[in-house]
Structures are given as structure tokens and as C-alpha cells.
Amino acid sequence: MKVLIVDDEAIITRALSRVFSSKGFEVFTGAEGEEGLALWEAHSPDLVLLDVIMPGYTGPQLIAEYLRRKNERKAFIVLMTAHS
């Protein structure tokens, strides 16, 4: 299973990457929306974890742009934020 993690906080990206990698998942990480979109298109992950607020595309904008370009809906998507 492939997992894409896109978050501008490096500590969160590293922590999540370690957890998924230790369970045998193939993990791809990005630090901002544009990079995340390119990784999503290139690797077709099964699970996508997106920060809601990040540089470039926000998490919701990234989802909308991916669907506009690919019109595919086969990944599970989790939006996450550290803001209350």
C-alpha cells in the first residue's frame, strides 16, 4: 500500500512517515501543495494525508485540483490540522 503525506511541518511528516514505513507501507512525502500534487499524480497512493493549511494549495484545494485533472477517486483522503 502506498501512502502520501503532505504537510509543511517537517516533524509531523517525519513522524507519520516513520509510523507508516515501520508497518511496511511505501511512503512519499511533500512539504507543500504543488509538490504534493506532483507526487499524487506520479505515484497514485492508496491513502493521502493532507495538512489543511500549507503553502501553495491548501489541502482542500489540492484535492479539488487533483480531481479536476485526473477525475479519479480511488484514494482514501485524510485532512489534518494542528489548529483548533
Secondary structure, 3 states (H helix, E strand, C coil): CEEEEECCCHHHHHHHHHHHHHCCCEEEEECCHHHHHHHHHHHCCCEEEEECCCCCCCHHHHHHHHHHHHCCCCCEEEEECCCC
